[in-house]
């Protein structure tokens, strides 16, 4: 049976020895679990879910890949690849992946002091109008002029308008936002 133990261990930045200690196993015992050479019993699945803080289904799933659909560049503006672009690739999934999770890569230092160059931002590719649940959250948003940005949202001065906040750029006040998706995971570059 395939599993995500290696992916989960690497996500934590742990050595095999550190993971083995968390499981109460020898180094070789843990390695055999990770490689699928030792049966991943219900007890080990429950232990892994607890140790790594993920649902049991993530522990036993085959490694899931997420589609990289574009990049975020200078000024936090995002370029989404067009359908049919062969530039898209698959990247390692975050632990809370869903069927609609997609990712973009950060290019350059436009998000310095917050998100480093080469990081991967994950979000569910929902195309919903923003709601109060997005306030204060890092989101991917599309504006009426077609720009796609990564910003924190705040309520604007009227319904349907939003203030878009950034760590390295001036705020954009009272912007009509077509859709928003909350960034659910950031994998450092």
C-alpha positions in Angstrom: 0.0 0.0 0.0 1.4 3.4 -0.9 1.6 6.2 1.7 2.6 9.8 2.2 5.0 9.2 5.2 8.0 10.5 3.4 6.2 13.6 2.1 4.8 14.3 5.6 8.2 13.8 7.2 9.9 16.1 4.7 7.2 18.7 5.2 8.1 18.8 8.9 11.8 19.0 8.0 12.5 15.9 10.1 15.2 13.3 9.5 14.3 9.7 9.5 15.7 9.4 13.0 13.4 12.2 14.3 10.4 10.7 12.7 11.3 7.3 14.1 11.5 8.8 17.6 8.0 10.3 17.2 6.7 6.9 16.3 8.6 5.0 19.0 10.4 2.9 16.3 13.9 2.2 15.3 15.3 4.0 12.3 15.1 0.9 10.1 11.6 0.2 11.4 10.3 3.6 10.4 12.1 3.5 7.0 10.3 0.2 6.2 7.0 1.9 7.0 7.9 4.8 4.8 9.0 2.6 1.9 6.0 0.3 2.2 8.1 -2.7 3.1 6.3 -3.0 6.5 2.5 -3.1 6.7 1.0 0.2 7.7 -1.5 -1.0 10.3 -4.5 0.9 11.5 -2.5 1.8 14.6 0.4 3.2 12.6 -2.0 5.2 10.4 -3.7 6.7 13.5 -0.2 7.4 15.0 1.0 9.1 11.8 -2.2 11.2 11.5 -1.6 12.4 15.1 2.1 13.0 14.7 1.8 14.9 11.5 -1.5 16.6 12.2 -3.4 15.4 9.1 -6.4 13.2 8.5 -5.8 9.5 8.2 -6.8 9.6 4.5 -3.8 11.8 3.8 -1.4 9.3 5.5 -2.5 6.4 3.3 -3.2 8.2 0.0 -0.8 7.8 -2.9 1.3 10.9 -3.3 -1.1 13.5 -4.7 0.3 16.1 -7.1 -1.2 19.6 -7.6 -1.3 21.5 -10.9 0.9 24.6 -11.0 -1.3 27.0 -12.9 0.9 30.1 -13.1 3.2 32.5 -11.2 3.1 35.6 -9.0 5.5 38.3 -10.1 6.4 41.8 -9.4 3.7 43.9 -7.7 2.0 40.7 -6.6 0.4 40.4 -10.0 -0.2 36.9 -11.1 0.1 35.3 -14.5 -2.2 32.3 -14.9 -1.3 30.0 -17.7 -3.8 29.7 -20.5 -5.6 26.5 -21.2 -3.3 24.5 -23.4 -0.1 26.1 -22.3 2.5 23.4 -21.9 4.2 25.5 -19.2 2.1 24.1 -16.5 3.6 21.4 -14.2 2.7 19.4 -11.2 4.1 20.1 -7.7 4.0 18.3 -4.4 0.7 18.6 -2.6 0.0 20.3 0.7 -1.5 18.1 3.5 -5.0 19.5 3.1 -5.3 19.1 -0.6 -8.7 18.9 -2.2 -9.7 18.0 -5.8 -9.8 21.7 -6.7 -6.4 22.7 -5.1 -4.0 24.4 -7.6 -0.8 26.3 -7.1 1.3 29.2 -8.3 5.0 29.9 -7.9 6.4 33.2 -6.5 8.9 34.8 -8.9 11.2 37.5 -7.6 11.3 39.5 -4.4 8.0 41.3 -4.7 6.7 39.6 -1.6 10.0 39.8 0.4 9.8 39.7 4.1 6.6 37.7 3.7 7.0 35.0 1.1 10.4 34.2 -0.5 11.2 33.8 -4.2 10.4 30.3 -5.4 7.7 29.6 -2.8 4.6 27.8 -3.9 1.2 29.2 -3.0 -1.7 26.8 -2.9 -5.4 27.7 -3.2 -8.6 26.1 -4.1 -9.5 27.1 -7.6 -12.9 28.4 -6.5 -14.3 31.4 -8.4 -16.6 32.8 -5.7 -17.3 36.4 -5.0 -15.4 37.3 -1.8 -17.2 37.2 1.5 -16.4 38.1 5.1 -14.5 34.9 5.6 -11.8 36.3 3.4 -11.2 39.5 5.5 -7.6 39.7 6.8 -6.6 36.6 4.8 -4.1 36.2 2.1 -6.1 35.6 -1.1 -5.8 35.2 -4.8 -8.2 37.7 -6.3 -9.3 38.7 -9.8 -10.2 42.4 -10.5 -12.7 43.6 -13.1 -9.8 44.7 -15.3 -8.6 41.1 -15.5 -5.6 41.4 -13.2 -5.1 38.5 -10.8 -3.3 39.4 -7.6 -2.3 38.1 -4.2 -3.5 40.4 -1.5 -5.1 40.5 2.0 -8.7 41.7 1.9 -10.5 44.3 3.9 -14.0 45.6 3.5 -14.3 48.5 1.2 -16.5 51.6 1.6 -19.5 50.1 -0.1 -20.9 46.6 -0.8 -19.0 44.8 -3.5 -15.9 46.9 -3.0 -12.7 45.7 -1.2 -9.5 47.2 0.1 -6.5 45.1 -1.1 -3.6 45.2 1.2 0.0 44.2 0.6 3.2 43.9 2.6 5.3 45.7 -0.1 3.0 47.8 -2.1 0.5 50.6 -1.5 -3.0 49.6 -0.6 -5.6 49.5 -3.4 -8.8 51.0 -2.0 -12.4 50.2 -3.1 -11.6 47.6 -5.7 -14.4 45.5 -7.3 -13.3 41.9 -7.0 -14.8 39.3 -9.4 -13.6 36.3 -7.4 -11.3 35.4 -4.5 -9.7 32.2 -3.2 -8.0 32.0 0.1 -4.3 30.9 0.0 -4.5 27.6 2.0 -0.8 26.7 2.2 2.6 28.2 1.4 5.5 25.9 0.7 8.8 27.9 1.1 11.1 28.0 -2.0 
